[in-house]
């Protein structure tokens, strides 16, 4: 039973993380943050414009004149 634990101990990483991995992780997080900022920015403006157009359309009186 002790040999099974030794195999798993060999799979455990060292306590230190390489610098390139830290930089790669920070770059990924920054990319995700920037992407979410862009998506939120354009979605917010799109939904605001749609809401404005729909409210302006709702406030118009229907023209029921048939010629």
C-alpha positions in Angstrom: 0.0 0.0 0.0 2.9 2.3 0.6 4.1 2.1 -3.0 0.8 3.6 -4.2 1.5 6.7 -2.1 5.0 7.1 -3.5 3.6 7.2 -7.1 1.3 10.0 -6.2 4.1 11.9 -4.4 6.1 11.8 -7.6 3.2 13.6 -9.4 3.1 16.5 -7.0 4.7 19.6 -8.4 7.4 21.6 -6.6 6.4 24.5 -4.4 7.6 27.1 -6.8 6.0 28.1 -10.0 8.2 29.1 -13.0 8.2 32.8 -13.8 7.1 32.3 -17.4 4.0 30.5 -16.1 3.1 33.4 -13.8 3.5 35.9 -16.7 1.4 33.6 -19.0 -1.4 33.4 -16.4 -1.4 37.2 -15.8 -1.6 37.7 -19.6 -4.5 35.4 -19.9 -6.4 37.1 -17.1 -5.7 40.5 -18.7 -7.0 39.2 -22.1 -10.2 37.9 -20.5 -10.7 41.2 -18.6 -10.1 43.3 -21.7 -12.4 41.2 -23.8 -15.2 41.4 -21.2 -14.7 45.2 -21.0 -15.2 45.5 -24.8 -18.2 43.2 -24.9 -19.8 45.0 -22.0 -19.1 48.4 -23.6 -20.7 47.5 -27.0 -23.6 45.5 -25.5 -24.5 48.3 -23.2 -24.6 50.9 -26.0 -26.5 48.6 -28.3 -29.1 47.8 -25.7 -29.4 51.5 -24.7 -29.9 52.4 -28.4 -32.5 49.7 -28.9 -34.4 50.7 -25.7 -34.4 54.3 -26.9 -35.7 53.4 -30.3 -38.4 51.2 -28.9 -39.5 53.8 -26.4 -39.7 56.4 -29.1 -41.7 54.0 -31.4 -44.0 53.3 -28.5 -44.7 56.9 -27.8 -45.8 57.6 -31.4 -49.5 57.8 -32.2 -50.6 55.4 -34.8 -51.6 56.9 -38.1 -54.9 55.3 -39.1 -55.5 57.4 -42.1 -56.3 55.3 -45.1 -56.5 57.0 -48.5 
